[in-house]
Amino acid sequence: MRKYGEALPGRYWRVIEGSDAILKGPVGESAGEVVVKLRRGLDLYANIRPARNYPGVKAVRDGVDLVIVRENTEDVYVRAEYMLNSDTAIALRVITRRASERIARVALNMARSRRGRVTIVHKANVLTVSDGLFRDVVKAVAREYPGVTVNEMYIDAAVMDLVRRPQEFDVIVTTNLYGDILSDLAAYVTGSIGLAPSANMGDEKALFEPIHGAALT
């Protein structure tokens, strides 16, 4: 930022775009200008965040082995926000059928190779249109996976159970913002956000990173 005036200099985009896989180090307050730009620009639509116990690492809960599958390109992270006037800020939330379908398939396919359980996390009792669409689309896709058990939870209940009984989760599928919050919490529950990995997967490319920020480096 200091040298080029932008956190992700455009002159290097061609190098990144020409790569099959990208390894990204941690960034601080400029994360929105770096990782969000990479995820959306390269269509890395599936954010895969495993959380499990590691030998010798003190954890809040033992026996945890779960994966959070987070939609990675939509929600409020489209960064369409502005000041309506000096007293009112507006942010646009985007949820589409296409993005919901493809993240559902990632989660359901992953569950097939694990313990066969998917939990849809949403807040459709309040956000009836946007979260309602996400929940309904995931449930519709799940009908193509008869061997996978699917249930759903509101985000507030999921946060509570992620601390209280995280061993009950196998694969969690959720929207961008909820996935961001849940994955950081899951990392804490299993020991440390400093140990948590993240994979950003698309159909053609992948980006891998630690989930902690620059303060931990």
N, C-alpha and C positions, 0 to 999 in steps of 0.2 A: 504494500500500500504506500509506504513512504517513498519507494524508489520509482514506481510506475504510476502512482495516482489511482490505481484500482487494485482490488484484492486478487482478482484473477485476470491478469493481463491478456488482452485479446491476441497479442502476438504469439502466445503459447497455445491457444485453442486448437490450432491445426495439429500440433503434436499430440495433444490429448485425444482429439477426435480420431486420429490415425492409429491409436493404440487399441489393442483388444482388451487389456486389463489395466486398471489404474490403481496405484497405491497412494492414498492421500494421508498426509500427516494432520495433526490436530491444528485447528485455528481457533481464534477467540471471537471477538465481537463482529468480525467480518464473515462469520459462517454463512449468513444468508447470501452474501455475494460470491461465495465459493461453492459450498456443498450443494446448496439449493439450485444454483445455476448449473452445476454439473449433473445433478440428478434429472432435472427437467430438460436440460439441453441435450443430454444423451439418451433420454427416455429410459432411465434406470428405474423402472416403475415398482420394483419389489425390494423393499428394505428388509433384510433377514437379520434378526437379532436373537441369537441363542443366549440362554441364561442357564447356567448349571453350576453345581458345586465343584470346586477344585480341591485336590488333596492339599492339606496344610494351610488352607485359607479359611480364617474364621468367618462364619456367615451368620446371618440372622436366622435362616432356616436351612435345614439339611434335607437331602433327598429331592432336590429340585433339578429338573431337566425339562425345560420348555423352550419353545421358539416363538417369538413374536414376528408375525408377517405383517408388515406395515405398508399400506399404499403410499407411494413415494413421490407422486407428481401433482397431487391435487390438494383439496381442502383449503384452509386459509394460507397454506404455503405457496399458493400461486402469487402471493405478495401483491395482490390488488387491493391496496388500502390507500386512503387519502383523507384529507381534511375537508369535510363538507363546508364547514365554516370554522372560525377560530375556537369554537366550543364543542364541535362534534367530529369525531373520527369514524370513518366507515371502512369496514373490511369485507371483502367478498369471499364467500366460501363456495368452492366448486366441487361437486361430486357427480361423476358421470357413470352411466351404465357400463361403458366400455372398460373404464379403469377398474370398476368394482368387479366385473366379470373376470378380468385377467388376474387380479390379485387373489380372488377367490380360488382360482385354479391352482395358483402357486401354493396356497395354504392347504388345499385339499390333497394335492399330489404329495406334499410333504408329509401330511398326516398318514397317508397310505404307507409310507416307509418308516413311520414311527409307531405310536400307540393307537392310531386311528381315531383321534378325537380333535375336533375343532371347536373353539369358542369364538363366536362373533361378538365383538365388543362395540357398543354404540350408545347413543342417547336418543333413540327414536321416540321416546315418550315426550321429549321436549322439542327436539329438532325433527319433527315428524316428516318433513319433506326430504331433506338431504340425508340424514341418517336413516330415515325410512327407506329411501332408495337403496342405500348401501346394504342394509340388512336384508331386504327382500331379494336383491340380486344375488347375494351370496347364498341365501337359502335355496333359490331357484337352481343355481349351478350345483349345489350340494346334492340335488336329486339325481345327478349323474354319477354320484359316488356312493352307492348303497352300502359299501363296507365301512364308511366313515360316519361316526356319530357326531352330530352337530347340535350344539346348544348356543344360547345367547345370554349376554349379561350387559347391564348398563355400566357405563364407564366408572361411576362412583362405586358400585358394588365390586367391579373387577379390581379396582385399586385396593379396596379393603381386603379382598381375598388373595391378592398377590402378596400381601404381607402376612395375612393370617394363615393361609393354607396354599402356598404356591405349588405344592406337590400335586395338586389336583389338576393343574393345567398341562396340556400337551402342546397344541398349536393354537395360538391366539391370532385371529385375523381382524384387522381394524383399520381405521382411517389414519391419515397422516399425523394430525396433532395428537390424538389419543395414543398412537403408537410411539410417538416421541416420548411422551410422559411415562407410559407403561414400561418401555424398555430401559429407561434410566432407573426406574424404581426396581425392576427385576435385577439389574446389575448390582444395585445396593444390597438387595436381599441376599444375593449369592456371594457377597464379599466385598466387591469394590467396582465402582464405575471405571477405575483405571485398568481393569482386566477384561473389560467387555469388548467384543469385536462386532463389526457391522459389515454386511455385504449389501451392496446396492446392485441389483441384477436387472439387466434388460435382455432383450432377445439377441442382441449382438455384442454387447460389451458388459463389463462389470467393474465396479469400483469398490475397493476395500479400505477400511479405515477403523481406527479406534473411535469409540463414541465419546470419550472425554474431550474436554476442551484444552486450550493451550495452558491453562493454569496448572495442569498436572504434569507438564513436560519438564 
